[in-house]
Amino acid sequence: MTTLFISDLHLEESRPDITRAFLSFLDEKAAGAEQLYILGDFFEAWIGDDERTQLQEQVAAALRKLSDRGTGIFLMHGNRDFLIGEDFCNRAGATLLDDPTVVDLYGTPTLLMHGDSLCTADVEYQKFRANMRNPQWQQMILQRPLEDRQQMARQLREISMAKNQGKEEFIMDVTPEEVVREMEAHGVQRMIHGHTHRPAEHELTANGQPAKRIVLGDWAENVWWLEVTSDTPPALHKYPL
């Protein structure tokens, strides 16, 4: 039995190479897997399930095909695509997960997160995140015309890129103390997340015992995935786009 984890593909029309790589990944790597977890920022932007672009429909159909063949598909919001809703998930045959979520991964309780909530040194972003994740704000935004939301998404992206260029590297990475706090709050010794685009496996101490934090990679230059089986330790893999 095999479970796969990916995140931070940032699918968008301007990067058809990533879309092609993802579709190939589904056919060549995910086919036959027990489960596929997508831990946020699957799309570069998402302004509502009613948009339904050609790219979105193509991806939904590919996921549905995998789901129909018996692979469980689980999707978590990221900071770019937090407006993905049940309509898209139903079309894709996917289950929407809360952030954070604990799963039993072949006998090991594992905490799954997108990872942006762990970056507590970025105080400005955390305030922005709190506003964006407010259900009342989301409902208000989704009621606006599609064209308004498309314009808003472009503006938010430009603002985000401009602000991140001036931030120090440590501010955009996770806060180690927050990682430990989350792991101890959920009583786990393993965490898997994305967001930071810094794939690695980190050893730490939580709950007074050895623990591990696994960071998934983004797909800007490489296809990254984490593979976990019932009889082998988790392993990060990559190959060039």
TAWOSUL-V326248 format. One record per residue. N is the residue number from 0. RES is the residue in one small letter. PHI is phi as a letter, one per 30 degrees, with the letter a starting at -180 (none if undefined). OMEGA is omega as a letter, one per 20 degrees, with the letter a starting at -180 (none if undefined). NEAR is the number of other C-alpha atoms within 8 Angstrom. Layout:
n = {N;N}
res = {RES;RES}
phi = {PHI;PHI}
omega = {OMEGA;OMEGA}
near = {NEAR;NEAR}
//
This chain:
n = {0;1;2;3;4;5;6;7;8;9;10;11;12;13;14;15;16;17;18;19;20;21;22;23;24;25;26;27;28;29;30;31;32;33;34;35;36;37;38;39;40;41;42;43;44;45;46;47;48;49;50;51;52;53;54;55;56;57;58;59;60;61;62;63;64;65;66;67;68;69;70;71;72;73;74;75;76;77;78;79;80;81;82;83;84;85;86;87;88;89;90;91;92;93;94;95;96;97;98;99;100;101;102;103;104;105;106;107;108;109;110;111;112;113;114;115;116;117;118;119;120;121;122;123;124;125;126;127;128;129;130;131;132;133;134;135;136;137;138;139;140;141;142;143;144;145;146;147;148;149;150;151;152;153;154;155;156;157;158;159;160;161;162;163;164;165;166;167;168;169;170;171;172;173;174;175;176;177;178;179;180;181;182;183;184;185;186;187;188;189;190;191;192;193;194;195;196;197;198;199;200;201;202;203;204;205;206;207;208;209;210;211;212;213;214;215;216;217;218;219;220;221;222;223;224;225;226;227;228;229;230;231;232;233;234;235;236;237;238;239;240}
res = {m;t;t;l;f;i;s;d;l;h;l;e;e;s;r;p;d;i;t;r;a;f;l;s;f;l;d;e;k;a;a;g;a;e;q;l;y;i;l;g;d;f;f;e;a;w;i;g;d;d;e;r;t;q;l;q;e;q;v;a;a;a;l;r;k;l;s;d;r;g;t;g;i;f;l;m;h;g;n;r;d;f;l;i;g;e;d;f;c;n;r;a;g;a;t;l;l;d;d;p;t;v;v;d;l;y;g;t;p;t;l;l;m;h;g;d;s;l;c;t;a;d;v;e;y;q;k;f;r;a;n;m;r;n;p;q;w;q;q;m;i;l;q;r;p;l;e;d;r;q;q;m;a;r;q;l;r;e;i;s;m;a;k;n;q;g;k;e;e;f;i;m;d;v;t;p;e;e;v;v;r;e;m;e;a;h;g;v;q;r;m;i;h;g;h;t;h;r;p;a;e;h;e;l;t;a;n;g;q;p;a;k;r;i;v;l;g;d;w;a;e;n;v;w;w;l;e;v;t;s;d;t;p;p;a;l;h;k;y;p;l}
phi = {none;b;b;c;b;b;a;h;d;h;e;a;d;d;b;d;d;d;d;d;d;d;d;d;e;d;d;c;c;d;e;j;d;d;b;b;c;c;c;j;h;d;c;d;a;b;c;k;d;d;d;h;d;e;d;d;d;d;d;e;d;d;d;d;d;d;d;d;d;j;d;d;c;b;b;c;d;c;d;c;b;d;c;e;b;d;d;d;d;d;d;c;i;c;c;d;c;d;c;c;b;c;b;d;c;h;j;c;d;b;d;c;b;d;k;d;d;d;c;d;d;d;d;d;d;d;d;d;d;e;d;d;c;d;e;d;d;d;d;d;d;d;d;d;e;e;d;d;d;d;d;d;d;d;d;d;d;d;d;d;d;d;d;d;d;c;c;d;e;d;d;c;c;d;c;e;d;d;e;d;d;d;d;d;d;c;i;b;c;b;b;b;a;b;i;d;i;b;d;a;c;c;c;a;b;b;h;i;b;d;b;b;c;c;c;d;c;d;c;d;b;b;d;c;a;c;c;b;c;d;b;b;d;e;b;d;b;a;a;d;d}
omega = {a;r;a;r;r;r;r;r;a;a;r;a;a;r;r;r;r;r;r;r;r;r;r;r;r;a;a;a;a;r;a;r;r;a;r;r;r;a;r;a;r;r;r;r;r;a;r;a;a;a;r;r;r;r;a;r;r;a;r;a;r;r;r;r;r;r;a;r;r;r;r;a;a;a;r;r;r;r;r;a;a;r;r;a;a;a;r;a;r;r;a;a;a;r;a;a;r;r;j;r;r;r;r;a;a;r;r;r;a;a;r;r;r;r;a;r;r;a;a;r;r;a;a;a;a;r;r;a;a;r;a;a;r;a;r;r;a;r;r;a;a;r;r;r;a;a;r;a;r;r;r;r;r;r;r;r;r;r;a;a;a;a;a;r;a;a;r;a;a;a;a;r;a;r;a;a;r;r;a;a;a;a;r;r;a;r;a;r;r;r;r;r;r;r;a;a;a;a;a;r;a;r;r;r;r;a;r;a;r;a;a;r;a;a;r;a;r;a;a;a;a;r;a;r;r;r;r;r;a;a;r;r;r;a;r;r;r;r;a;r;none}
near = {6;10;12;13;12;14;16;15;13;10;10;11;6;4;8;8;7;12;10;8;10;8;10;9;9;12;8;7;9;12;10;8;12;10;11;14;12;12;18;16;16;13;12;11;10;12;13;9;11;4;7;8;6;6;9;8;9;8;10;13;10;11;13;12;8;12;13;8;8;8;14;9;13;12;13;14;17;13;9;11;15;9;10;12;9;7;7;10;14;9;10;13;12;14;9;11;9;7;9;8;9;9;8;8;7;6;5;7;11;13;14;13;13;16;11;10;7;10;14;11;9;9;7;6;7;11;8;8;9;8;8;8;9;8;6;6;10;11;8;8;8;10;6;8;7;8;6;8;12;9;8;8;11;8;8;8;8;8;8;8;8;8;8;7;6;6;8;6;6;7;11;11;9;15;10;6;6;11;10;10;8;8;15;10;6;8;7;12;13;13;13;12;13;17;14;11;10;8;11;8;8;7;8;8;10;12;9;5;7;9;10;12;12;12;13;19;14;16;12;6;7;10;12;13;13;12;12;11;11;7;4;6;6;8;7;10;8;8;7;6;9}
//
